[in-house]
Amino acid sequence: MQFNQTTPSANQHADEFLLGWAPQSFPKKKDENESRRVAAASNAAPSQCWFNARRVIDRMENYAKASYVEGWCVLNGGMCVEHGWLVLNGVIIDPTLPEGVIAYFPGLEFRGREGIADFLKTREGRKCRKSPFFYAFGWGGGQSRSFMAAYRRCLEFVDSLIARDS
Protein backbone atom coordinates (compact mmCIF):
# COMPACT_ATOMS: atom_id res chain seq x y z
CA MET A 1 0.00 0.00 0.00
CA GLN A 2 1.36 3.39 -0.97
CA PHE A 3 1.16 6.33 1.44
CA ASN A 4 -0.85 9.21 -0.01
CA GLN A 5 1.08 12.36 0.82
CA THR A 6 -1.95 14.58 0.25
CA THR A 7 -3.76 12.93 3.14
CA PRO A 8 -2.74 14.61 6.39
CA SER A 9 -1.40 12.31 9.07
CA ALA A 10 -2.92 12.23 12.52
CA ASN A 11 0.10 14.21 13.76
CA GLN A 12 -0.38 16.88 11.09
CA HIS A 13 -4.06 17.16 12.03
CA ALA A 14 -3.17 17.45 15.71
CA ASP A 15 -0.55 20.13 15.02
CA GLU A 16 -2.94 22.15 12.85
CA PHE A 17 -5.67 21.86 15.46
CA LEU A 18 -3.43 22.87 18.34
CA LEU A 19 -2.03 25.88 16.49
CA GLY A 20 -5.18 26.91 14.64
CA TRP A 21 -6.94 28.87 17.37
CA ALA A 22 -4.13 31.10 18.62
CA PRO A 23 -5.27 34.67 19.30
CA GLN A 24 -4.85 37.17 16.50
CA SER A 25 -5.50 40.29 18.56
CA PHE A 26 -4.25 41.46 21.93
CA PRO A 27 -6.44 44.43 22.86
CA LYS A 28 -5.75 46.38 26.04
CA LYS A 29 -8.80 48.64 26.03
CA LYS A 30 -12.03 47.52 27.69
CA ASP A 31 -15.41 49.21 27.46
CA GLU A 32 -16.96 48.76 30.92
CA ASN A 33 -20.17 50.60 30.00
CA GLU A 34 -20.75 48.41 26.95
CA SER A 35 -19.83 45.35 29.02
CA ARG A 36 -22.55 46.25 31.56
CA ARG A 37 -25.07 46.93 28.78
CA VAL A 38 -24.34 43.61 27.07
CA ALA A 39 -24.46 41.79 30.43
CA ALA A 40 -27.96 43.14 31.07
CA ALA A 41 -29.18 42.58 27.51
CA SER A 42 -27.96 38.97 27.46
CA ASN A 43 -28.95 38.08 31.05
CA ALA A 44 -25.34 37.14 31.81
CA ALA A 45 -25.07 34.69 34.70
CA PRO A 46 -22.33 34.92 37.36
CA SER A 47 -19.48 32.41 36.97
CA GLN A 48 -20.63 31.41 33.46
CA CYS A 49 -18.19 33.49 31.40
CA TRP A 50 -17.75 30.93 28.61
CA PHE A 51 -21.46 30.60 28.01
CA ASN A 52 -22.24 34.28 28.53
CA ALA A 53 -19.76 35.33 25.84
CA ARG A 54 -20.84 32.65 23.36
CA ARG A 55 -24.51 33.50 23.97
CA VAL A 56 -23.84 37.14 23.10
CA ILE A 57 -22.28 36.18 19.76
CA ASP A 58 -25.09 33.73 19.05
CA ARG A 59 -28.02 35.95 19.99
CA MET A 60 -26.98 39.58 19.51
CA GLU A 61 -26.73 40.44 15.83
CA ASN A 62 -24.29 43.33 16.32
CA TYR A 63 -21.90 40.83 17.98
CA ALA A 64 -22.16 38.11 15.31
CA LYS A 65 -18.62 38.86 14.07
CA ALA A 66 -17.06 39.53 17.48
CA SER A 67 -14.27 37.22 18.59
CA TYR A 68 -14.91 34.81 21.43
CA VAL A 69 -11.73 34.64 23.49
CA GLU A 70 -10.66 32.21 26.17
CA GLY A 71 -7.63 32.85 28.30
CA TRP A 72 -6.70 34.30 31.65
CA CYS A 73 -7.47 37.49 33.48
CA VAL A 74 -6.18 39.11 36.65
CA LEU A 75 -8.82 40.29 39.08
CA ASN A 76 -8.46 43.27 41.38
CA GLY A 77 -6.38 41.88 44.21
CA GLY A 78 -4.06 39.96 41.87
CA MET A 79 -5.72 36.57 41.37
CA CYS A 80 -5.33 34.83 37.97
CA VAL A 81 -8.45 33.07 36.70
CA GLU A 82 -9.38 31.23 33.51
CA HIS A 83 -11.89 33.39 31.72
CA GLY A 84 -13.88 33.98 28.55
CA TRP A 85 -14.77 37.34 26.97
CA LEU A 86 -15.44 39.08 23.67
CA VAL A 87 -13.42 41.37 21.43
CA LEU A 88 -15.27 43.67 19.07
CA ASN A 89 -13.45 46.21 16.91
CA GLY A 90 -10.30 45.85 19.00
CA VAL A 91 -12.08 46.46 22.32
CA ILE A 92 -12.69 43.95 25.14
CA ILE A 93 -16.34 43.45 26.08
CA ASP A 94 -16.80 41.31 29.19
CA PRO A 95 -20.43 40.52 30.02
CA THR A 96 -19.49 38.39 33.05
CA LEU A 97 -17.00 40.75 34.71
CA PRO A 98 -17.83 44.24 33.43
CA GLU A 99 -15.50 45.62 36.12
CA GLY A 100 -12.96 44.28 38.60
CA VAL A 101 -10.42 42.97 36.05
CA ILE A 102 -7.04 44.67 35.73
CA ALA A 103 -5.56 42.65 32.82
CA TYR A 104 -6.57 40.14 30.13
CA PHE A 105 -4.35 37.50 28.51
CA PRO A 106 -5.90 35.86 25.43
CA GLY A 107 -5.04 32.21 24.85
CA LEU A 108 -7.53 31.10 22.19
CA GLU A 109 -9.62 33.11 19.75
CA PHE A 110 -12.68 32.07 17.74
CA ARG A 111 -13.70 34.73 15.22
CA GLY A 112 -17.44 35.29 15.24
CA ARG A 113 -20.24 32.80 14.72
CA GLU A 114 -18.32 31.24 11.84
CA GLY A 115 -15.20 30.61 13.93
CA ILE A 116 -17.23 29.06 16.74
CA ALA A 117 -19.12 26.86 14.25
CA ASP A 118 -15.84 25.79 12.61
CA PHE A 119 -14.39 24.81 15.98
CA LEU A 120 -17.51 22.87 16.98
CA LYS A 121 -17.32 20.88 13.72
CA THR A 122 -13.93 19.46 14.65
CA ARG A 123 -13.65 16.11 16.40
CA GLU A 124 -12.17 17.83 19.44
CA GLY A 125 -14.61 20.72 19.38
CA ARG A 126 -17.70 18.50 19.34
CA LYS A 127 -16.80 17.45 22.88
CA CYS A 128 -16.96 21.08 24.06
CA ARG A 129 -20.48 22.15 23.16
CA LYS A 130 -21.30 22.46 26.87
CA SER A 131 -17.88 23.31 28.24
CA PRO A 132 -15.11 25.85 27.76
CA PHE A 133 -13.34 25.27 24.45
CA PHE A 134 -9.90 25.04 26.05
CA TYR A 135 -10.96 21.61 27.35
CA ALA A 136 -10.33 20.35 23.79
CA PHE A 137 -6.63 21.06 24.31
CA GLY A 138 -5.94 18.58 27.11
CA TRP A 139 -6.13 19.03 30.85
CA GLY A 140 -6.19 22.74 31.65
CA GLY A 141 -5.62 23.59 27.98
CA GLY A 142 -2.05 22.35 28.43
CA GLN A 143 -1.57 21.14 24.85
CA SER A 144 -2.27 24.59 23.42
CA ARG A 145 0.93 26.61 23.20
CA SER A 146 -1.00 29.87 22.98
CA PHE A 147 -3.22 29.07 25.98
CA MET A 148 -0.23 28.12 28.10
CA ALA A 149 1.69 31.20 26.93
CA ALA A 150 -1.27 33.31 28.11
CA TYR A 151 -1.10 31.57 31.48
CA ARG A 152 2.63 32.32 31.79
CA ARG A 153 2.07 36.00 30.84
CA CYS A 154 -0.68 36.18 33.46
CA LEU A 155 1.61 34.80 36.17
CA GLU A 156 4.43 37.14 35.11
CA PHE A 157 2.03 40.08 35.36
CA VAL A 158 1.02 39.09 38.89
CA ASP A 159 4.70 38.63 39.83
CA SER A 160 5.37 42.17 38.57
CA LEU A 161 2.53 43.48 40.77
CA ILE A 162 3.97 41.71 43.79
CA ALA A 163 7.49 43.02 43.07
CA ARG A 164 6.15 46.54 42.60
CA ASP A 165 4.26 46.43 45.91
CA SER A 166 7.15 44.87 47.88
ABEGO torsion letter per residue (X at the ends): XBBBAABBBAAAAAAAAAAAABBABBBABBBAAAAAAAAAAAGBBBGAAAAAAAAAAAABAAAAABBBBBBBBBBBGGBBBBBBBBBBGGBBBBAABABGBABBBBABBBBEAAAAAAAAABAAAAAAAABBAAAAAEBGGAABAAAAAAAAAAAAAAAAAAAAAX
